């Protein structure tokens, strides 16, 4: 059963509290690592990021050590063991076994004891260690090795599915460039256009759209290499579409123009331009200018008013209590706070 990111996060917490080891699978670039980091932060856990595709069996079982009468295994210091002190400032650890199904068969076999018995060799993991595994789908040409039924049954499974609305919620709270969010609203499918048989060097996905945002925040205005810069993030086809949208985005009325004449300046009718205006209004709304901006927003079709104000609140939650938004909500009887 496919699961969205917001559902997966809650499921991971439940599985961890139950003492189980979840295995998340999803296409590359969906944000699996970011989800793990957020859960660790929420529960004050130190992340141990171990890529199983780069491990040998001895990394998990420990190295042989000769004694007087017999040999034993010495665990790597990667793993917190019983008796170890808690890491300073943290309540425990989150052991993230990433690229899990990219590991060789022998490494996967060596992981049996860790994921089921919470042991490394003959040593038991610290009781404050939570374990989460992650990997790519076997249909994604991402160097995935099949897992045995013995390993499958030692894990609980979450199969991730992308959702553009969830990503847009995340983007609003992380101040992603409004030209990106308006483009994704207008063309949701391009948020994650991964094709396992693609011939480009890269592809558009939540991770690489984050790269685009960083480029836009760093590049000089009107950089002549902008198309090449964006193509390096999401491939040329998606980059050309985005740059066309961005050119349109740059032509819409500015906040200064809207503030100067909110009752007279034209309201666009083309859907892609309306999406762009909504993102621009939300991005630029402040406590001081919102009352004036609302005179312009009231002129949008109702459904776009809702979109605009919901994004406004997500970008700046303090504006939820602004008198202009409260008044709008009372007049329209629309709940935009959910």
Secondary structure, 3 states (H helix, E strand, C coil): CEECHHHHHHHHHHHHHCCCCEEEECCCCCCHHHHHHHHHHHCCEEEEEEEHHHCCHHHHHCEEEECCCCEEEECCCCCCECCCCCCCCCCEEEEEEECHHHCCHHHHHHCHHHHHHCEECCEEECCCEEEEEEECCCCCCCCCCCCCHHHHCCCEEEEECCCHHHHHHHHHHCCCCHHHHHHHHHCHHHHCCCCCCCCCCCCCCHHHHHHHHHHHHHCCCCCCCHHHHHHHHHCHHHHHHHHHHHHHHHHCCCHHHHHHCCCCCCCCCCHHHHHHHHHHHHHHCCCCCHHHHHHHHCCCCHHHHHHHHHHHHHHCHHHHHCHHHHHHHHHHCCCCCC
